[in-house]
Amino acid sequence: MCRFKKIFVGSIVSVLMFTLAVPPASAQSAATVELQAQIAILMAQIAALNGGNSTPIGNPAPAQYVSGDKIITTATVRVRTGGSLIAQQLGRQAAGSVGIVTSGPITAGGHTWYRINFDTGVDGWVASSWLARSATSGSQATVKIISPNGGEKIDPARPLSPNYVATGISSISVALYKNDMWKAWIVKDLNIQSEVDFIPNKILQGLGEGDNKGDIFKMYITGQKSDGSGYVEDKSDAAFTFVATGTVPPIAKPTPRFNGLGGMTTDTITVSAVFGKPAGGPTAVTGTVRVGTINWGNGVTAPVSTLVTGNQMTVPLKHTYTRTGTYTITLTDLSGKSMSEKVDVVVTPAASTATSSGQVRGASTTVSSEIYTILQTISSMLKSLQSN
């Protein structure tokens, strides 16, 4: 909507400057008042086209915060439709209100402005003089080991895939700990969409024998945040043990499960989901089949199908949200078993462009026609003022 917005903001500013330049006179007072009323209507129409947010009026400013940053108000603040003191006031947010930056910064009227999506109440543009970075600012990155997480008996000669849930990270590194001390790296800087799969005996010889026997091992995982701001980590809650080959059955990890979540603080979320091979009865299951569904938490549920390549398959999935918020994503297999994870999504309003006919893509033709009529009215009133 950038070209459309600049045209109308330029018109508003020009009209305001012209109005202020006209000497006050009783013959012009009524016309000036009517002109100001028409300007107010025009700004309201622009706000309606932009989902309640009028055009930011001002110049780009050096970034103090970026989209996705969590902020807190330091005083009661006015929330406006645009980044300007002349923008319409939508309401107020009390001191201590928390929100997420979705647009900005721009400078106007001696202030730097950001658009804030507050956790509660009205959303809009706020002057940065009364904003501070929240203690929980930054991407909400987490990683949690599901298994092995304590008490398991693991055959070191069989393939082992640590089960974990991660959000807001781009890569992971996994290590084996012995007696709460690092012993060996399993993988380093692995893409979050890849599944960790290794044979313990190839990482460390003699597992389950001598001083490598007993509940003394833990799994350690660390992940790099998607925004590059640092790392998060987790370790098995309790120790597990390796036992001699063939004395324990292989561990079957539960399905469905999340192998990874990506794209936090953006509008598009990527999911690496693991589903088990569906039961085929007397007939073997082969080829591409439906293995379950994914509910994205915003009223959208989609079937999940994949090529059967083994007892468990990893399926990459993607979804784009249209509203900022916290959503619960749920995987469900054909037997009804499910697993859920919450994600925080920040949607930045997409810019539209004006067509050659002057209409705005994605906007209502009726609203555009109304704005055109208002501009014609303002033009006529300007001519009338100039002739007086």
PABALO-426200 format. One record per residue (C-alpha): residue number from 1; x, y, z. Coordinates in steps of 0.05 Angstrom, whole numbers, plus 5000, padded with zeros to 4 digits. Layout:
N
(pt NUM, (X, Y, Z)),
...
END
This chain:
388
(pt 1, (5000, 5000, 5000)),
(pt 2, (5062, 5045, 4999)),
(pt 3, (5048, 5085, 4936)),
(pt 4, (4975, 5095, 4955)),
(pt 5, (4994, 5118, 5025)),
(pt 6, (5046, 5168, 5002)),
(pt 7, (4997, 5201, 4954)),
(pt 8, (4945, 5212, 5008)),
(pt 9, (4993, 5232, 5062)),
(pt 10, (5023, 5283, 5015)),
(pt 11, (4953, 5309, 5000)),
(pt 12, (4936, 5315, 5074)),
(pt 13, (5001, 5351, 5091)),
(pt 14, (4993, 5398, 5031)),
(pt 15, (4921, 5413, 5050)),
(pt 16, (4942, 5427, 5122)),
(pt 17, (4999, 5473, 5101)),
(pt 18, (4953, 5511, 5053)),
(pt 19, (4899, 5517, 5106)),
(pt 20, (4949, 5546, 5156)),
(pt 21, (4975, 5595, 5103)),
(pt 22, (4906, 5624, 5090)),
(pt 23, (4895, 5688, 5131)),
(pt 24, (4839, 5679, 5182)),
(pt 25, (4775, 5713, 5160)),
(pt 26, (4703, 5704, 5179)),
(pt 27, (4685, 5687, 5107)),
(pt 28, (4734, 5629, 5108)),
(pt 29, (4721, 5602, 5178)),
(pt 30, (4664, 5556, 5159)),
(pt 31, (4701, 5530, 5098)),
(pt 32, (4764, 5516, 5139)),
(pt 33, (4724, 5478, 5191)),
(pt 34, (4691, 5436, 5137)),
(pt 35, (4758, 5424, 5104)),
(pt 36, (4787, 5398, 5170)),
(pt 37, (4727, 5352, 5177)),
(pt 38, (4739, 5324, 5108)),
(pt 39, (4812, 5312, 5125)),
(pt 40, (4791, 5274, 5187)),
(pt 41, (4744, 5231, 5145)),
(pt 42, (4800, 5217, 5095)),
(pt 43, (4848, 5195, 5150)),
(pt 44, (4795, 5149, 5178)),
(pt 45, (4786, 5118, 5108)),
(pt 46, (4861, 5107, 5101)),
(pt 47, (4861, 5074, 5170)),
(pt 48, (4804, 5028, 5148)),
(pt 49, (4842, 5007, 5085)),
(pt 50, (4904, 4990, 5127)),
(pt 51, (4867, 4947, 5177)),
(pt 52, (4860, 5003, 5228)),
(pt 53, (4929, 5034, 5218)),
(pt 54, (4936, 5099, 5180)),
(pt 55, (4998, 5115, 5142)),
(pt 56, (5060, 5129, 5184)),
(pt 57, (5075, 5203, 5172)),
(pt 58, (5149, 5217, 5178)),
(pt 59, (5218, 5195, 5158)),
(pt 60, (5255, 5129, 5172)),
(pt 61, (5295, 5131, 5237)),
(pt 62, (5354, 5090, 5263)),
(pt 63, (5326, 5026, 5292)),
(pt 64, (5322, 5023, 5368)),
(pt 65, (5277, 4962, 5364)),
(pt 66, (5262, 4913, 5308)),
(pt 67, (5200, 4874, 5290)),
(pt 68, (5190, 4818, 5341)),
(pt 69, (5222, 4856, 5399)),
(pt 70, (5181, 4854, 5463)),
(pt 71, (5172, 4922, 5496)),
(pt 72, (5139, 4951, 5558)),
(pt 73, (5109, 5020, 5568)),
(pt 74, (5143, 5064, 5621)),
(pt 75, (5083, 5111, 5628)),
(pt 76, (5012, 5117, 5604)),
(pt 77, (5018, 5126, 5529)),
(pt 78, (4972, 5149, 5473)),
(pt 79, (4963, 5098, 5417)),
(pt 80, (4952, 5128, 5348)),
(pt 81, (4933, 5106, 5278)),
(pt 82, (4999, 5131, 5250)),
(pt 83, (5069, 5154, 5271)),
(pt 84, (5052, 5227, 5281)),
(pt 85, (5023, 5275, 5331)),
(pt 86, (4969, 5293, 5281)),
(pt 87, (4948, 5220, 5272)),
(pt 88, (4882, 5199, 5304)),
(pt 89, (4885, 5175, 5375)),
(pt 90, (4856, 5105, 5383)),
(pt 91, (4863, 5100, 5458)),
(pt 92, (4914, 5093, 5513)),
(pt 93, (4957, 5039, 5544)),
(pt 94, (4975, 5042, 5618)),
(pt 95, (5046, 5040, 5645)),
(pt 96, (5071, 4969, 5647)),
(pt 97, (5033, 4946, 5585)),
(pt 98, (5071, 4894, 5545)),
(pt 99, (5071, 4885, 5469)),
(pt 100, (5110, 4866, 5407)),
(pt 101, (5140, 4914, 5356)),
(pt 102, (5110, 4902, 5286)),
(pt 103, (5132, 4964, 5247)),
(pt 104, (5178, 5024, 5250)),
(pt 105, (5217, 5063, 5267)),
(pt 106, (5199, 5130, 5235)),
(pt 107, (5210, 5201, 5260)),
(pt 108, (5157, 5257, 5261)),
(pt 109, (5141, 5314, 5307)),
(pt 110, (5205, 5307, 5346)),
(pt 111, (5190, 5234, 5365)),
(pt 112, (5210, 5165, 5341)),
(pt 113, (5150, 5120, 5330)),
(pt 114, (5137, 5045, 5330)),
(pt 115, (5074, 5005, 5316)),
(pt 116, (5061, 4959, 5376)),
(pt 117, (5016, 4898, 5380)),
(pt 118, (4998, 4899, 5454)),
(pt 119, (4980, 4836, 5492)),
(pt 120, (4914, 4868, 5511)),
(pt 121, (4876, 4931, 5491)),
(pt 122, (4885, 4976, 5432)),
(pt 123, (4943, 4968, 5382)),
(pt 124, (4977, 5023, 5343)),
(pt 125, (5034, 5073, 5338)),
(pt 126, (5069, 5097, 5401)),
(pt 127, (5126, 5147, 5413)),
(pt 128, (5189, 5110, 5435)),
(pt 129, (5203, 5160, 5492)),
(pt 130, (5156, 5119, 5535)),
(pt 131, (5179, 5050, 5513)),
(pt 132, (5231, 5003, 5541)),
(pt 133, (5255, 4934, 5522)),
(pt 134, (5220, 4880, 5561)),
(pt 135, (5262, 4832, 5602)),
(pt 136, (5234, 4775, 5559)),
(pt 137, (5249, 4811, 5493)),
(pt 138, (5277, 4773, 5435)),
(pt 139, (5256, 4710, 5400)),
(pt 140, (5222, 4659, 5445)),
(pt 141, (5271, 4603, 5431)),
(pt 142, (5266, 4538, 5470)),
(pt 143, (5292, 4467, 5467)),
(pt 144, (5270, 4408, 5510)),
(pt 145, (5294, 4336, 5511)),
(pt 146, (5237, 4286, 5512)),
(pt 147, (5278, 4222, 5510)),
(pt 148, (5324, 4193, 5533)),
(pt 149, (5306, 4233, 5595)),
(pt 150, (5323, 4186, 5652)),
(pt 151, (5315, 4113, 5671)),
(pt 152, (5319, 4084, 5601)),
(pt 153, (5360, 4022, 5585)),
(pt 154, (5391, 4031, 5516)),
(pt 155, (5426, 3981, 5471)),
(pt 156, (5489, 4017, 5448)),
(pt 157, (5493, 3976, 5384)),
(pt 158, (5425, 3998, 5358)),
(pt 159, (5409, 4065, 5324)),
(pt 160, (5386, 4118, 5373)),
(pt 161, (5348, 4182, 5355)),
(pt 162, (5342, 4230, 5413)),
(pt 163, (5271, 4259, 5416)),
(pt 164, (5266, 4333, 5430)),
(pt 165, (5221, 4393, 5418)),
(pt 166, (5251, 4459, 5394)),
(pt 167, (5222, 4526, 5376)),
(pt 168, (5255, 4589, 5348)),
(pt 169, (5323, 4556, 5333)),
(pt 170, (5359, 4544, 5267)),
(pt 171, (5410, 4491, 5285)),
(pt 172, (5427, 4442, 5341)),
(pt 173, (5486, 4406, 5371)),
(pt 174, (5479, 4343, 5412)),
(pt 175, (5529, 4312, 5461)),
(pt 176, (5534, 4253, 5508)),
(pt 177, (5547, 4269, 5581)),
(pt 178, (5576, 4220, 5631)),
(pt 179, (5570, 4234, 5706)),
(pt 180, (5545, 4304, 5687)),
(pt 181, (5608, 4319, 5648)),
(pt 182, (5616, 4325, 5572)),
(pt 183, (5641, 4261, 5541)),
(pt 184, (5631, 4264, 5465)),
(pt 185, (5596, 4304, 5411)),
(pt 186, (5543, 4266, 5371)),
(pt 187, (5527, 4321, 5320)),
(pt 188, (5546, 4394, 5315)),
(pt 189, (5510, 4451, 5281)),
(pt 190, (5458, 4406, 5249)),
(pt 191, (5400, 4439, 5211)),
(pt 192, (5337, 4438, 5254)),
(pt 193, (5298, 4403, 5199)),
(pt 194, (5346, 4343, 5201)),
(pt 195, (5335, 4285, 5250)),
(pt 196, (5391, 4263, 5296)),
(pt 197, (5405, 4188, 5286)),
(pt 198, (5468, 4153, 5311)),
(pt 199, (5495, 4087, 5338)),
(pt 200, (5522, 4100, 5409)),
(pt 201, (5579, 4048, 5403)),
(pt 202, (5607, 4086, 5343)),
(pt 203, (5610, 4150, 5385)),
(pt 204, (5641, 4118, 5447)),
(pt 205, (5669, 4047, 5453)),
(pt 206, (5654, 4002, 5512)),
(pt 207, (5586, 4029, 5531)),
(pt 208, (5552, 3985, 5583)),
(pt 209, (5618, 3956, 5605)),
(pt 210, (5667, 3972, 5662)),
(pt 211, (5663, 4045, 5683)),
(pt 212, (5613, 4058, 5627)),
(pt 213, (5561, 4016, 5662)),
(pt 214, (5502, 4040, 5703)),
(pt 215, (5456, 4101, 5705)),
(pt 216, (5510, 4152, 5691)),
(pt 217, (5494, 4180, 5621)),
(pt 218, (5453, 4240, 5599)),
(pt 219, (5436, 4272, 5532)),
(pt 220, (5455, 4345, 5522)),
(pt 221, (5427, 4390, 5467)),
(pt 222, (5441, 4463, 5450)),
(pt 223, (5407, 4504, 5396)),
(pt 224, (5425, 4569, 5362)),
(pt 225, (5368, 4620, 5362)),
(pt 226, (5339, 4635, 5294)),
(pt 227, (5353, 4709, 5302)),
(pt 228, (5427, 4695, 5318)),
(pt 229, (5422, 4727, 5387)),
(pt 230, (5449, 4667, 5425)),
(pt 231, (5436, 4595, 5446)),
(pt 232, (5388, 4555, 5488)),
(pt 233, (5403, 4487, 5519)),
(pt 234, (5374, 4428, 5557)),
(pt 235, (5399, 4362, 5587)),
(pt 236, (5364, 4298, 5607)),
(pt 237, (5328, 4306, 5674)),
(pt 238, (5358, 4242, 5700)),
(pt 239, (5411, 4191, 5679)),
(pt 240, (5400, 4130, 5635)),
(pt 241, (5443, 4069, 5623)),
(pt 242, (5472, 4030, 5565)),
(pt 243, (5467, 3954, 5569)),
(pt 244, (5498, 3896, 5532)),
(pt 245, (5477, 3883, 5460)),
(pt 246, (5414, 3843, 5451)),
(pt 247, (5391, 3846, 5524)),
(pt 248, (5338, 3900, 5514)),
(pt 249, (5288, 3913, 5458)),
(pt 250, (5299, 3975, 5415)),
(pt 251, (5266, 4038, 5440)),
(pt 252, (5207, 4059, 5397)),
(pt 253, (5199, 4134, 5401)),
(pt 254, (5128, 4159, 5406)),
(pt 255, (5092, 4185, 5344)),
(pt 256, (5066, 4233, 5322)),
(pt 257, (5118, 4282, 5348)),
(pt 258, (5152, 4348, 5331)),
(pt 259, (5223, 4342, 5307)),
(pt 260, (5230, 4417, 5301)),
(pt 261, (5194, 4484, 5293)),
(pt 262, (5221, 4542, 5254)),
(pt 263, (5203, 4613, 5233)),
(pt 264, (5186, 4641, 5301)),
(pt 265, (5167, 4715, 5304)),
(pt 266, (5149, 4714, 5230)),
(pt 267, (5083, 4699, 5196)),
(pt 268, (5106, 4633, 5166)),
(pt 269, (5119, 4572, 5210)),
(pt 270, (5156, 4510, 5187)),
(pt 271, (5144, 4444, 5222)),
(pt 272, (5185, 4380, 5219)),
(pt 273, (5134, 4327, 5239)),
(pt 274, (5147, 4253, 5250)),
(pt 275, (5090, 4204, 5238)),
(pt 276, (5090, 4128, 5246)),
(pt 277, (5075, 4080, 5190)),
(pt 278, (4999, 4068, 5189)),
(pt 279, (4974, 3998, 5203)),
(pt 280, (4962, 3961, 5138)),
(pt 281, (4926, 3898, 5163)),
(pt 282, (4939, 3839, 5117)),
(pt 283, (4963, 3885, 5062)),
(pt 284, (5031, 3919, 5067)),
(pt 285, (5029, 3995, 5067)),
(pt 286, (5072, 4024, 5011)),
(pt 287, (5075, 4087, 4968)),
(pt 288, (5047, 4154, 4987)),
(pt 289, (4992, 4149, 5039)),
(pt 290, (4956, 4193, 5089)),
(pt 291, (4988, 4188, 5158)),
(pt 292, (4949, 4240, 5197)),
(pt 293, (4929, 4313, 5202)),
(pt 294, (4958, 4379, 5227)),
(pt 295, (4916, 4432, 5260)),
(pt 296, (4950, 4499, 5256)),
(pt 297, (4909, 4529, 5313)),
(pt 298, (4875, 4583, 5272)),
(pt 299, (4817, 4542, 5246)),
(pt 300, (4858, 4508, 5191)),
(pt 301, (4866, 4433, 5192)),
(pt 302, (4902, 4398, 5135)),
(pt 303, (4915, 4324, 5119)),
(pt 304, (4987, 4299, 5121)),
(pt 305, (5010, 4249, 5069)),
(pt 306, (5079, 4222, 5055)),
(pt 307, (5117, 4167, 5021)),
(pt 308, (5125, 4107, 5067)),
(pt 309, (5200, 4094, 5074)),
(pt 310, (5202, 4058, 5141)),
(pt 311, (5166, 4052, 5207)),
(pt 312, (5171, 4127, 5220)),
(pt 313, (5173, 4184, 5169)),
(pt 314, (5193, 4257, 5177)),
(pt 315, (5147, 4305, 5140)),
(pt 316, (5164, 4379, 5127)),
(pt 317, (5102, 4424, 5134)),
(pt 318, (5092, 4499, 5127)),
(pt 319, (5036, 4549, 5142)),
(pt 320, (5028, 4625, 5137)),
(pt 321, (4987, 4662, 5189)),
(pt 322, (4950, 4728, 5177)),
(pt 323, (4944, 4751, 5250)),
(pt 324, (4995, 4760, 5305)),
(pt 325, (4983, 4715, 5365)),
(pt 326, (4999, 4650, 5401)),
(pt 327, (4975, 4588, 5366)),
(pt 328, (4973, 4515, 5387)),
(pt 329, (4995, 4468, 5331)),
(pt 330, (4970, 4396, 5338)),
(pt 331, (4993, 4333, 5302)),
(pt 332, (4944, 4275, 5301)),
(pt 333, (4956, 4206, 5271)),
(pt 334, (4904, 4159, 5242)),
(pt 335, (4896, 4123, 5309)),
(pt 336, (4877, 4188, 5344)),
(pt 337, (4942, 4199, 5381)),
(pt 338, (4963, 4271, 5382)),
(pt 339, (5017, 4319, 5405)),
(pt 340, (5014, 4395, 5410)),
(pt 341, (5063, 4453, 5413)),
(pt 342, (5051, 4528, 5421)),
(pt 343, (5082, 4580, 5375)),
(pt 344, (5085, 4656, 5378)),
(pt 345, (5072, 4689, 5311)),
(pt 346, (5085, 4761, 5292)),
(pt 347, (5052, 4785, 5227)),
(pt 348, (5079, 4848, 5195)),
(pt 349, (5025, 4882, 5151)),
(pt 350, (5042, 4870, 5078)),
(pt 351, (5048, 4931, 5033)),
(pt 352, (4998, 4938, 4976)),
(pt 353, (5009, 4978, 4912)),
(pt 354, (4964, 5024, 4872)),
(pt 355, (4942, 5000, 4803)),
(pt 356, (4942, 5043, 4741)),
(pt 357, (4869, 5059, 4752)),
(pt 358, (4882, 5086, 4822)),
(pt 359, (4850, 5027, 4858)),
(pt 360, (4888, 4992, 4914)),
(pt 361, (4901, 4918, 4908)),
(pt 362, (4868, 4882, 4965)),
(pt 363, (4824, 4942, 4983)),
(pt 364, (4750, 4951, 4976)),
(pt 365, (4729, 4985, 4911)),
(pt 366, (4674, 5020, 4949)),
(pt 367, (4722, 5050, 5000)),
(pt 368, (4770, 5072, 4945)),
(pt 369, (4713, 5106, 4909)),
(pt 370, (4693, 5141, 4973)),
(pt 371, (4763, 5167, 4983)),
(pt 372, (4765, 5191, 4911)),
(pt 373, (4700, 5229, 4923)),
(pt 374, (4729, 5261, 4986)),
(pt 375, (4791, 5283, 4948)),
(pt 376, (4747, 5315, 4895)),
(pt 377, (4709, 5351, 4951)),
(pt 378, (4774, 5376, 4982)),
(pt 379, (4799, 5399, 4914)),
(pt 380, (4735, 5439, 4902)),
(pt 381, (4740, 5470, 4972)),
(pt 382, (4813, 5490, 4959)),
(pt 383, (4792, 5525, 4894)),
(pt 384, (4737, 5561, 4932)),
(pt 385, (4785, 5584, 4986)),
(pt 386, (4835, 5609, 4933)),
(pt 387, (4781, 5650, 4899)),
(pt 388, (4759, 5684, 4963)),
END
